[in-house]
Every structure is written in C-alpha cells, then in structure tokens.
C-alpha cells in the first residue's frame, strides 16, 4: 500500500521519531500503525544494545520538590554528548522521570525503571529516546530526601545538583539559606556533614598521609601522633560542611551562618550529584 505524508506525520506525532524512520517503519508494517510503533521500539532496543559499552558522561540533573518543601527527589539522567543533553526531548523526558520518581516513590533506580510513564515503563521510554537520538541514555542516580525543609540547588548548566535537609526551621522561610548552603556544597564538595560522619577509611588515610609528611619533615617521633591529630582537625575544618568557612562570608562557618539566620537552624543531611 502507498504510505502518505499524512500517515508519516501521524506516526511522527504519536512517537516523536524522525520522518524517515517513521516512513520506513510504516512501509515495513504495510501501513499498520501498531506494528510500525513496535518496529520503532525494536529499533530503539537495537540502538540501546549497540551503545551499551559507550560512556555516558554528559546529561542533566532534574529535581522535584513537594509544595511544602518537606520532600524532594533528584535524578541524574546521563547521555553521551552535551548536544543531546540540551535536546528538548531529553529535557522533557528527564523531568517526566523526575515526576514519576517523586509520585511513585520507588526504592531505587531499578524500581524506578519499572514504573509506568505514558503507558510504557520508564526503561521503555528511555529506550524509545535512544532509538531517536542514537545515544546511550541512562538514569545514573536517584536520591529521595525528607525533612523539616528540603531545599534543592541546581548549579548553572544543570550538571550538578544538591539537596539539603534542614532542621530547626521554627516556621522561618529558610529557602535562601538552604540555597546558600547548596551552593557551598556544590562549590566546596565537602566529604561529610561533620567529623562524626567522615568514613573511617578516609580518616585512616588522612592520618597515614599526615604521619608520613611529619616524619619526612624530621619532626621528633614522640610528636608525630599529636601533630597528625592537629592535621586531622584541619582536614575536618576544610572538608566537613558545618566546619567549612561560609563562601559568602569567610568570617563564619556554615554552622554559624545557619544559626545566624534562625537560632538552631542546622543541616541534617545533604546529597551532591554531579554529571560526568
């Protein structure tokens, strides 16, 4: 049967696939739209399989928050090139996946992939997009956070996103304070909230490095442990969020800044997600 331009346009509207792909699919399906859609999906699966070993180090972060700012999710949707990351179809799908992640509350990325989105699973929608753009696309991270106030921060270019959970809000509007702390986390990349939450292996490594430096400097052996502890305290000051100098006012630590906004305001947890 003859495939008309109207048929091709109809399939393109239904699937978002390219004109030539739609024409080929309709021709192969002999005008059957359901079969043509299945052909396009199989094309996406083939492209996805062929790109599976490629690096997906570009992309965007997407965030969805509750109206009361007590809950938020963040996902990282990766692709191979910055050109695709800026593509409208990629951006639309990323936000749609974030919406699904927020509303359906899946436990992890695998569970998110199985959730429904416009009649398909999230994984099938991603595969569809892969068939259209010819690049590997994947959700690399999914974070959910709850608290008295959960404030999101997206760095310019949407390559980096932060969620910050605050306590001690006491009815105050802490949105700007939360964004300030989010910017701090984006810029300074703290390893932990405070010294009690630094991973034991990190502490052991820092002490080992410090002791090696002290010995190389020829310091007395009986002073090594004490000097190393001093260096570790400096590490905490530079690399744990609450002890870092606040980027907008170096005369205060992050903890002191928050307390100056509202007495008792403090960070409970944070998550920093970076593309690449």
KANOR-V316601 format. One record per backbone hydrogen bond with DSSP energy under -1.0 kcal/mol. NH is the residue of the N-H (numbers start at 1). CO is the residue of the C=O. Records with the same first field share a line. If there is no record, write none. Layout:
# KANOR-V316601
NH->CO  CO
This chain:
# KANOR-V316601
8->4
9->5
10->6
11->7
12->8
13->9
14->10
15->11
16->12
22->18
23->19
24->20
25->21
26->22
27->23
28->24
29->25
30->27
31->26
32->29
36->32
37->33
38->34
39->35
40->36
41->37
42->38
43->39
44->40
45->41
46->42
47->43
48->44
49->45
50->46
51->47
54->51
58->79
60->77
61->158
62->75
64->73
66->71
69->66
72->145
73->64
74->143
75->62
76->141
77->60
78->138
79->58
85->81
86->82
87->84
91->87
92->88
93->89
94->90
95->91
96->92
97->93
98->94
99->95
100->96
101->97
102->98
103->99
104->100
105->101
112->108
113->109
115->112
117->120
120->117
122->115
123->113
125->121
126->122
127->123
128->124
129->125
130->126
131->127
132->128
133->129
134->130
138->78
140->76
143->74
145->72
147->70
149->166
150->69
151->164
153->162
155->160
158->155
161->273
162->153
163->271
164->151
165->269
166->149
167->266
172->169
178->174
179->175
180->176
181->177
182->178
183->179
184->180
185->181
186->182
187->183
188->184
189->185
191->239
197->194
203->199
204->200
205->201
206->202
207->203
208->204
209->205
210->206
211->207
212->208
213->209
214->210
215->211
216->212
217->213
218->215
219->214
223->220
227->223
228->224
229->225
230->226
231->227
232->228
233->229
234->230
235->231
236->232
237->233
238->234
239->235
240->236
241->192
242->193
244->240
246->252
249->246
252->249
254->244
255->242
257->253
258->254
259->255
260->256
261->257
262->258
265->262
266->167
268->165
269->165
271->163
273->161
275->159
